Amino acid sequence: MKKLFLGMFVVLASAGVWAQSINVDWDRNVHDFARYKTYAWVRPLRPTANPLMDERIVTAIDAQLAAKGMRKVDSGSDLLVTYNAGVKEQRSAMATGMGGWRMGMGRVDPIIENVGTLVVDLSDAGQKKLIWRGAASDTLSDKSDKNSKKIEKAVEKMFKKYPPK
């Protein structure tokens, strides 16, 4: 029974580790986000190391802003949009083996994962002031297709909370 409980605990605890984390924050002094109808891009300070991923991030953000009824313009925009991306190595360990708590044979295997973080900023173009920020982090895959889907899903989840209520 103890082994079953321990096994279920490990599975449930690890499920939280694999879940995509999304956080959104905004300027509480901005009461009318509906006044923002156009946006222009600002070059990110920290793009990804892969220009193809940068393009996918921009495409995902453009799609969400368009779905909100916003229009991309080259100049004279209401909002300035940018993003920053980073990757951090996360280390953990997994114990495997047989036996009880005090005896038995087992081993501890290191687990090294790359966790990607994407931060999207929307700033008031006239005031040059941040008004909304969405952030997402998730474990990255070795497959670009999976990472592309994670980007789309993360950006979609972020913008479900835009405009703030």
N, CA, C and O of each residue as an XYZ file, in Angstrom:
660
protein
N       0.818     -1.186      0.000
C       0.000      0.000      0.000
C       0.869      1.260      0.000
O       0.555      2.236     -0.681
N       1.972      1.234      0.774
C       2.866      2.383      0.822
C       3.478      2.651     -0.551
O       3.608      3.800     -0.975
N       3.848      1.576     -1.234
C       4.450      1.737     -2.562
C       3.446      2.344     -3.540
O       3.809      3.191     -4.356
N       2.204      1.922     -3.462
C       1.168      2.460     -4.341
C       0.969      3.945     -4.056
O       0.890      4.747     -4.986
N       0.886      4.319     -2.779
C       0.715      5.715     -2.401
C       1.901      6.551     -2.871
O       1.725      7.641     -3.417
N       3.113      6.031     -2.655
C       4.316      6.746     -3.076
C       4.342      6.914     -4.596
O       4.696      7.982     -5.097
N       3.974      5.879     -5.316
C       3.947      5.952     -6.774
C       2.946      6.982     -7.262
O       3.239      7.754     -8.175
N       1.754      6.998     -6.651
C       0.740      7.989     -7.037
C       1.215      9.399     -6.709
O       0.985     10.322     -7.491
N       1.873      9.581     -5.565
C       2.377     10.893     -5.173
C       3.413     11.396     -6.182
O       3.375     12.558     -6.584
N       4.328     10.532     -6.585
C       5.367     10.917     -7.547
C       4.736     11.322     -8.881
O       5.140     12.319     -9.480
N       3.754     10.559     -9.344
C       3.086     10.878    -10.609
C       2.351     12.205    -10.503
O       2.474     13.044    -11.395
N       1.588     12.414     -9.432
C       0.843     13.655     -9.280
C       1.763     14.847     -9.080
O       1.504     15.920     -9.625
N       2.809     14.687     -8.327
C       3.747     15.791     -8.105
C       4.468     16.165     -9.396
O       4.682     17.347     -9.665
N       4.840     15.182    -10.184
C       5.549     15.478    -11.422
C       4.620     16.100    -12.460
O       5.094     16.810    -13.346
N       3.312     15.856    -12.379
C       2.374     16.457    -13.335
C       2.390     17.969    -13.208
O       2.277     18.671    -14.213
N       2.526     18.483    -11.998
C       2.602     19.919    -11.806
C       3.873     20.508    -12.379
O       3.868     21.647    -12.846
N       4.954     19.762    -12.355
C       6.225     20.237    -12.882
C       6.150     20.409    -14.393
O       6.778     21.315    -14.941
N       5.397     19.562    -15.070
C       5.347     19.588    -16.532
C       4.335     20.590    -17.076
O       4.321     20.863    -18.276
N       3.490     21.140    -16.211
C       2.437     22.036    -16.681
C       3.012     23.399    -17.053
O       3.967     23.881    -16.444
N       2.407     24.000    -18.062
C       2.816     25.313    -18.522
C       2.370     26.350    -17.487
O       1.229     26.330    -17.026
N       3.271     27.239    -17.135
C       2.975     28.278    -16.160
C       2.728     29.591    -16.885
O       3.564     30.033    -17.672
N       1.571     30.227    -16.623
C       1.194     31.490    -17.263
C       0.884     32.503    -16.174
O       0.145     32.213    -15.233
N       1.459     33.703    -16.310
C       1.165     34.799    -15.391
C       0.909     36.060    -16.198
O       1.576     36.311    -17.201
N      -0.059     36.852    -15.758
C      -0.393     38.108    -16.418
C      -0.481     39.198    -15.363
O      -0.987     38.979    -14.263
N       0.023     40.382    -15.716
C      -0.072     41.538    -14.835
C      -0.338     42.763    -15.690
O      -0.015     42.764    -16.878
N      -0.923     43.811    -15.110
C      -1.221     45.018    -15.863
C      -1.240     46.220    -14.949
O      -1.303     46.093    -13.727
N      -1.184     47.386    -15.561
C      -1.242     48.655    -14.847
C      -2.684     48.876    -14.406
O      -3.569     49.041    -15.245
N      -2.925     48.880    -13.109
C      -4.283     49.025    -12.569
C      -4.835     50.441    -12.778
O      -6.028     50.672    -12.579
N      -3.982     51.381    -13.174
C      -4.432     52.749    -13.442
C      -5.000     52.909    -14.850
O      -5.604     53.935    -15.162
N      -4.810     51.904    -15.699
C      -5.385     51.942    -17.047
C      -6.754     51.283    -16.960
O      -6.869     50.085    -16.704
N      -7.791     52.090    -17.180
C      -9.159     51.588    -17.020
C      -9.839     51.267    -18.346
O     -10.866     50.589    -18.371
N      -9.269     51.753    -19.449
C      -9.916     51.562    -20.744
C      -8.935     50.967    -21.752
O      -8.337     51.686    -22.553
N      -8.780     49.653    -21.701
C      -7.890     48.983    -22.656
C      -8.496     48.959    -24.057
O      -7.786     48.716    -25.032
N      -9.795     49.208    -24.166
C     -10.462     49.194    -25.473
C      -9.994     50.339    -26.371
O     -10.178     50.286    -27.587
N      -9.393     51.368    -25.783
C      -8.925     52.504    -26.602
C      -7.699     52.132    -27.443
O      -7.360     52.840    -28.392
N      -7.041     51.032    -27.100
C      -5.869     50.590    -27.863
C      -6.345     49.746    -29.037
O      -6.857     48.640    -28.860
N      -6.168     50.279    -30.224
C      -6.667     49.595    -31.428
C      -5.563     49.219    -32.413
O      -5.758     48.346    -33.259
N      -4.408     49.869    -32.309
C      -3.296     49.588    -33.229
C      -2.034     49.292    -32.428
O      -1.894     49.707    -31.278
N      -1.119     48.563    -33.065
C       0.152     48.251    -32.398
C       1.288     48.211    -33.415
O       1.083     47.993    -34.609
N       2.481     48.428    -32.898
C       3.707     48.320    -33.699
C       4.718     47.521    -32.882
O       4.691     47.523    -31.651
N       5.592     46.853    -33.585
C       6.604     46.021    -32.937
C       7.833     46.824    -32.570
O       8.255     47.717    -33.304
N       8.397     46.493    -31.426
C       9.697     47.004    -30.980
C      10.618     45.797    -30.912
O      10.243     44.751    -30.382
N      11.808     45.940    -31.443
C      12.773     44.831    -31.451
C      13.056     44.344    -30.029
O      13.342     45.152    -29.146
N      12.978     43.036    -29.803
C      13.227     42.516    -28.449
C      14.683     42.678    -28.023
O      15.602     42.578    -28.837
N      14.871     42.931    -26.731
C      16.226     43.029    -26.191
C      16.893     41.668    -26.119
O      18.100     41.548    -26.325
N      16.098     40.634    -25.823
C      16.626     39.270    -25.738
C      15.802     38.331    -26.599
O      14.938     37.622    -26.083
N      16.052     38.313    -27.903
C      15.342     37.336    -28.736
C      15.911     35.943    -28.465
O      16.867     35.797    -27.703
N      15.336     34.944    -29.075
C      15.849     33.587    -28.911
C      17.134     33.438    -29.724
O      17.486     34.312    -30.516
N      17.813     32.343    -29.522
C      19.028     32.064    -30.296
C      18.677     31.538    -31.691
O      19.554     31.380    -32.540
N      17.395     31.272    -31.917
C      16.940     30.704    -33.177
C      15.982     31.680    -33.873
O      14.861     31.870    -33.400
N      16.395     32.300    -34.979
C      15.518     33.251    -35.679
C      14.183     32.642    -36.117
O      13.190     33.361    -36.230
N      14.143     31.347    -36.363
C      12.884     30.705    -36.733
C      11.900     30.714    -35.562
O      10.699     30.907    -35.755
N      12.409     30.505    -34.357
C      11.547     30.571    -33.171
C      11.064     31.996    -32.951
O       9.915     32.211    -32.568
N      11.944     32.979    -33.194
C      11.525     34.378    -33.076
C      10.347     34.662    -33.998
O       9.381     35.316    -33.604
N      10.435     34.169    -35.217
C       9.352     34.359    -36.182
C       8.062     33.701    -35.697
O       6.978     34.256    -35.877
N       8.174     32.524    -35.083
C       6.992     31.829    -34.579
C       6.356     32.583    -33.407
O       5.133     32.628    -33.275
N       7.193     33.166    -32.569
C       6.688     33.950    -31.442
C       5.921     35.168    -31.962
O       4.806     35.441    -31.519
N       6.521     35.892    -32.898
C       5.880     37.076    -33.472
C       4.563     36.697    -34.147
O       3.557     37.388    -33.982
N       4.567     35.614    -34.898
C       3.351     35.156    -35.588
C       2.249     34.822    -34.588
O       1.088     35.166    -34.808
N       2.603     34.155    -33.492
C       1.620     33.788    -32.467
C       1.038     35.035    -31.800
O      -0.169     35.110    -31.566
N       1.889     36.003    -31.497
C       1.414     37.235    -30.862
C       0.556     38.027    -31.836
O      -0.506     38.523    -31.459
N       1.002     38.155    -33.093
C       0.200     38.847    -34.114
C      -1.189     38.232    -34.231
O      -2.184     38.952    -34.318
N      -1.260     36.914    -34.234
C      -2.548     36.223    -34.367
C      -3.473     36.546    -33.190
O      -4.669     36.768    -33.378
N      -2.920     36.570    -31.995
C      -3.754     36.854    -30.821
C      -4.211     38.314    -30.798
O      -5.356     38.601    -30.446
N      -3.328     39.228    -31.168
C      -3.722     40.642    -31.209
C      -4.780     40.877    -32.292
O      -5.724     41.638    -32.081
N      -4.625     40.234    -33.434
C      -5.628     40.347    -34.498
C      -6.971     39.787    -34.023
O      -8.022     40.353    -34.326
N      -6.939     38.686    -33.285
C      -8.169     38.096    -32.756
C      -8.858     39.035    -31.768
O     -10.070     38.948    -31.569
N      -8.093     39.926    -31.153
C      -8.653     40.917    -30.228
C      -9.131     42.168    -30.972
O      -9.583     43.131    -30.352
N      -9.026     42.145    -32.312
C      -9.488     43.274    -33.110
C      -8.461     44.367    -33.298
O      -8.799     45.473    -33.719
N      -7.214     44.071    -32.990
C      -6.156     45.071    -33.127
C      -5.502     44.969    -34.501
O      -5.484     43.909    -35.127
N      -4.968     46.093    -34.948
C      -4.364     46.165    -36.279
C      -2.897     46.581    -36.143
O      -2.565     47.519    -35.419
N      -2.026     45.854    -36.862
C      -0.599     46.173    -36.857
C      -0.346     47.321    -37.834
O      -0.834     47.303    -38.963
N       0.432     48.335    -37.382
C       0.791     49.473    -38.223
C       2.296     49.703    -38.120
O       2.946     49.226    -37.191
N       2.834     50.435    -39.081
C       4.271     50.729    -39.072
C       4.618     51.918    -38.189
O       5.707     51.968    -37.617
N       3.702     52.876    -38.073
C       3.966     54.054    -37.233
C       2.644     54.608    -36.722
O       1.577     54.293    -37.251
N       2.728     55.438    -35.686
C       1.535     56.048    -35.128
C       0.640     55.083    -34.383
O      -0.578     55.262    -34.367
N       1.211     54.068    -33.768
C       0.416     53.041    -33.082
C      -0.006     53.490    -31.685
O       0.580     54.401    -31.100
N      -1.028     52.829    -31.172
C      -1.475     53.044    -29.797
C      -0.601     52.266    -28.808
O      -0.318     52.732    -27.704
N      -0.181     51.065    -29.233
C       0.622     50.182    -28.383
C       1.952     49.855    -29.041
O       2.077     49.830    -30.266
N       2.936     49.608    -28.196
C       4.221     49.058    -28.646
C       4.302     47.649    -28.077
O       4.027     47.431    -26.896
N       4.679     46.698    -28.916
C       4.724     45.291    -28.521
C       6.154     44.791    -28.628
O       6.844     45.054    -29.612
N       6.586     44.073    -27.615
C       7.883     43.410    -27.669
C       7.811     42.140    -26.821
O       6.828     41.900    -26.119
N       8.850     41.348    -26.899
C       8.925     40.136    -26.084
C      10.384     39.886    -25.725
O      11.298     40.424    -26.349
N      10.574     39.076    -24.729
C      11.890     38.597    -24.345
C      11.769     37.105    -24.110
O      10.754     36.624    -23.607
N      12.805     36.383    -24.474
C      12.790     34.931    -24.326
C      14.102     34.485    -23.691
O      15.151     35.092    -23.908
N      14.027     33.433    -22.916
C      15.229     32.888    -22.300
C      15.067     31.405    -22.019
O      13.955     30.879    -21.979
N      16.186     30.753    -21.829
C      16.204     29.326    -21.505
C      17.090     29.140    -20.282
O      18.194     29.680    -20.209
N      16.594     28.375    -19.332
C      17.341     28.102    -18.108
C      17.402     26.595    -17.904
O      16.404     25.893    -18.070
N      18.566     26.116    -17.547
C      18.732     24.695    -17.267
C      18.212     24.411    -15.859
O      18.599     25.068    -14.893
N      17.329     23.420    -15.766
C      16.761     23.040    -14.478
C      17.201     21.626    -14.151
O      17.038     20.713    -14.960
N      17.754     21.450    -12.971
C      18.242     20.140    -12.543
C      17.361     19.589    -11.439
O      16.944     20.304    -10.528
N      17.089     18.298    -11.548
C      16.354     17.592    -10.513
C      16.863     16.155    -10.496
O      17.798     15.807    -11.217
N      16.249     15.342     -9.678
C      16.678     13.948     -9.583
C      15.467     13.053     -9.416
O      14.433     13.465     -8.892
N      15.618     11.826     -9.872
C      14.562     10.829     -9.713
C      15.166      9.595     -9.073
O      16.156      9.038     -9.549
N      14.546      9.186     -7.987
C      14.993      7.975     -7.302
C      14.227      6.789     -7.873
O      13.007      6.838     -8.029
N      14.957      5.729     -8.179
C      14.329      4.509     -8.667
C      14.894      3.328     -7.893
O      15.994      3.415     -7.346
N      14.181      2.262     -7.841
C      14.683      1.075     -7.162
C      13.590      0.343     -6.429
O      12.404      0.642     -6.568
N      14.025     -0.642     -5.629
C      13.087     -1.485     -4.901
C      13.453     -1.473     -3.437
O      14.572     -1.118     -3.066
N      12.518     -1.857     -2.619
C      12.793     -1.971     -1.194
C      12.039     -0.928     -0.402
O      11.328     -0.085     -0.949
N      12.215     -1.011      0.900
C      11.534     -0.090      1.799
C      12.309      1.208      1.935
O      13.233      1.505      1.176
N      11.895      1.956      2.923
C      12.516      3.256      3.155
C      13.959      3.117      3.643
O      14.797      3.966      3.340
N      14.254      2.053      4.398
C      15.574      1.938      5.007
C      16.484      0.952      4.297
O      17.705      1.024      4.435
N      15.913      0.048      3.553
C      16.763     -0.935      2.909
C      16.282     -1.211      1.500
O      15.159     -0.876      1.124
N      17.119     -1.802      0.771
C      16.774     -2.098     -0.603
C      17.805     -1.495     -1.533
O      18.708     -0.771     -1.114
N      17.648     -1.812     -2.799
C      18.602     -1.310     -3.777
C      17.909     -0.253     -4.624
O      16.752     -0.407     -5.015
N      18.607      0.774     -4.886
C      18.044      1.843     -5.690
C      19.139      2.777     -6.165
O      20.312      2.621     -5.827
N      18.728      3.738     -6.946
C      19.698      4.721     -7.410
C      18.976      6.046     -7.639
O      17.749      6.100     -7.716
N      19.756      7.096     -7.744
C      19.228      8.421     -8.020
C      19.791      8.854     -9.365
O      21.005      8.926     -9.550
N      18.887      9.141    -10.305
C      19.304      9.570    -11.639
C      19.082     11.071    -11.779
O      18.006     11.573    -11.457
N      20.090     11.784    -12.254
C      19.898     13.223    -12.464
C      19.023     13.475    -13.688
O      19.082     12.740    -14.674
N      18.217     14.518    -13.608
C      17.380     14.940    -14.722
C      17.726     16.391    -15.024
O      17.632     17.256    -14.153
N      18.122     16.645    -16.251
C      18.446     18.008    -16.664
C      17.491     18.398    -17.779
O      17.431     17.741    -18.818
N      16.738     19.482    -17.554
C      15.758     19.946    -18.533
C      15.994     21.413    -18.835
O      16.469     22.168    -17.986
N      15.661     21.802    -20.038
C      15.700     23.208    -20.409
C      14.302     23.776    -20.261
O      13.346     23.260    -20.841
N      14.188     24.841    -19.481
C      12.906     25.503    -19.269
C      12.961     26.841    -19.989
O      13.827     27.674    -19.720
N      12.020     27.033    -20.910
C      11.952     28.274    -21.664
C      10.970     29.234    -21.027
O       9.928     28.829    -20.510
N      11.314     30.513    -21.071
C      10.435     31.562    -20.568
C      10.211     32.579    -21.671
O      11.150     32.991    -22.352
N       8.964     32.979    -21.839
C       8.582     33.989    -22.812
C       7.815     35.080    -22.077
O       6.845     34.800    -21.373
N       8.258     36.333    -22.245
C       7.596     37.479    -21.641
C       7.159     38.406    -22.765
O       7.974     38.811    -23.594
N       5.867     38.744    -22.793
C       5.315     39.647    -23.802
C       4.908     40.932    -23.099
O       4.168     40.903    -22.116
N       5.397     42.071    -23.612
C       5.089     43.375    -23.040
C       4.296     44.222    -24.018
O       4.626     44.294    -25.202
N       3.251     44.863    -23.517
C       2.482     45.844    -24.271
C       2.636     47.179    -23.545
O       2.351     47.286    -22.352
N       3.091     48.192    -24.279
C       3.318     49.514    -23.688
C       2.493     50.556    -24.404
O       2.263     50.464    -25.610
N       2.045     51.553    -23.651
C       1.354     52.691    -24.226
C       2.368     53.456    -25.068
O       3.387     53.905    -24.543
N       2.106     53.613    -26.370
C       3.077     54.224    -27.282
C       3.301     55.704    -26.964
O       4.424     56.196    -27.072
N       2.256     56.402    -26.579
C       2.398     57.824    -26.290
C       3.192     58.085    -25.022
O       4.023     58.992    -24.978
N       2.938     57.294    -23.997
C       3.599     57.481    -22.705
C       4.880     56.664    -22.564
O       5.660     56.874    -21.635
N       5.090     55.731    -23.490
C       6.239     54.812    -23.408
C       6.273     54.134    -22.040
O       7.309     54.062    -21.380
N       5.092     53.638    -21.638
C       4.927     53.058    -20.313
C       4.291     51.673    -20.435
O       3.306     51.497    -21.152
N       4.856     50.697    -19.734
C       4.322     49.336    -19.722
C       2.919     49.345    -19.128
O       2.690     49.894    -18.051
N       1.961     48.714    -19.863
C       0.598     48.643    -19.337
C       0.119     47.197    -19.134
O      -0.836     46.960    -18.394
N       0.782     46.228    -19.791
C       0.358     44.832    -19.670
C       1.560     43.925    -19.917
O       2.384     44.187    -20.793
N       1.642     42.857    -19.129
C       2.726     41.877    -19.316
C       2.171     40.475    -19.132
O       1.464     40.185    -18.167
N       2.511     39.608    -20.087
C       2.188     38.201    -19.984
C       3.481     37.408    -19.963
O       4.407     37.697    -20.720
N       3.541     36.412    -19.098
C       4.750     35.590    -18.993
C       4.354     34.117    -18.967
O       3.365     33.730    -18.343
N       5.145     33.314    -19.654
C       4.900     31.874    -19.704
C       6.218     31.140    -19.575
O       7.248     31.604    -20.065
N       6.183     30.000    -18.917
C       7.370     29.142    -18.870
C       6.920     27.694    -18.978
O       5.854     27.303    -18.503
N       7.784     26.913    -19.627
C       7.466     25.506    -19.856
C       8.763     24.767    -20.185
O       9.738     25.367    -20.637
N       8.754     23.479    -19.954
C       9.883     22.642    -20.320
C       9.958     22.551    -21.838
O       8.946     22.313    -22.497
N      11.141     22.737    -22.390
C      11.323     22.685    -23.837
C      11.578     21.261    -24.301
O      12.061     20.417    -23.546
N      11.249     21.020    -25.538
C      11.449     19.724    -26.161
C      12.662     19.795    -27.085
O      13.134     20.881    -27.424
N      13.154     18.646    -27.481
C      14.210     18.595    -28.492
C      13.631     18.757    -29.895
O      14.374     18.908    -30.865
N      12.311     18.725    -29.997
C      11.630     18.808    -31.292
C      11.030     20.202    -31.482
O      10.254     20.671    -30.649
N      11.393     20.853    -32.578
C      10.916     22.215    -32.816
C       9.402     22.272    -33.001
O       8.782     23.269    -32.633
N       8.792     21.225    -33.563
C       7.335     21.212    -33.736
C       6.622     21.308    -32.384
O       5.652     22.051    -32.234
N       7.112     20.552    -31.412
C       6.501     20.582    -30.081
C       6.681     21.952    -29.442
O       5.756     22.471    -28.816
N       7.869     22.546    -29.596
C       8.114     23.866    -29.024
C       7.244     24.927    -29.697
O       6.771     25.853    -29.039
N       7.035     24.792    -30.998
C       6.166     25.734    -31.712
C       4.739     25.670    -31.172
O       4.095     26.703    -30.988
N       4.253     24.473    -30.923
C       2.910     24.303    -30.366
C       2.827     24.865    -28.948
O       1.812     25.443    -28.561
N       3.900     24.692    -28.179
C       3.930     25.243    -26.826
C       3.888     26.770    -26.864
O       3.229     27.397    -26.035
N       4.589     27.364    -27.823
C       4.566     28.822    -27.968
C       3.148     29.293    -28.286
O       2.635     30.211    -27.647
N       2.526     28.666    -29.269
C       1.159     29.045    -29.650
C       0.202     28.923    -28.467
O      -0.607     29.817    -28.219
N       0.301     27.823    -27.749
C      -0.580     27.580    -26.610
C      -0.325     28.603    -25.498
O      -1.269     29.116    -24.898
N       0.937     28.896    -25.228
C       1.282     29.848    -24.170
C       0.775     31.243    -24.506
O       0.191     31.910    -23.652
N       0.990     31.689    -25.735
C       0.552     33.023    -26.139
C      -0.978     33.099    -26.120
O      -1.549     34.109    -25.710
N      -1.625     32.040    -26.559
C      -3.092     32.001    -26.522
C      -3.597     32.125    -25.088
O      -4.533     32.879    -24.826
N      -2.986     31.391    -24.160
C      -3.399     31.460    -22.758
C      -3.158     32.850    -22.176
O      -3.984     33.361    -21.420
N      -2.028     33.460    -22.529
C      -1.734     34.815    -22.046
C      -2.825     35.786    -22.471
O      -3.356     36.543    -21.659
N      -3.148     35.749    -23.761
C      -4.067     36.741    -24.302
C      -5.534     36.437    -24.006
O      -6.403     37.249    -24.324
N      -5.824     35.292    -23.407
C      -7.180     35.076    -22.893
C      -7.452     36.076    -21.777
O      -8.604     36.395    -21.484
N      -6.386     36.564    -21.161
C      -6.505     37.518    -20.055
C      -6.258     38.953    -20.512
O      -5.940     39.823    -19.701
N      -6.406     39.194    -21.811
C      -6.302     40.550    -22.348
C      -7.570     40.865    -23.130
O      -7.997     40.018    -23.915
N      -8.180     41.988    -22.976
C      -7.838     43.009    -21.976
C      -8.271     42.554    -20.591
O      -9.208     41.768    -20.446
N      -7.579     43.055    -19.579
C      -7.935     42.667    -18.210
C      -9.330     43.192    -17.852
O      -9.786     44.210    -18.373
N      -9.970     42.485    -16.971
C     -11.331     42.875    -16.554
C     -11.303     43.579    -15.223
O     -12.351     43.979    -14.714
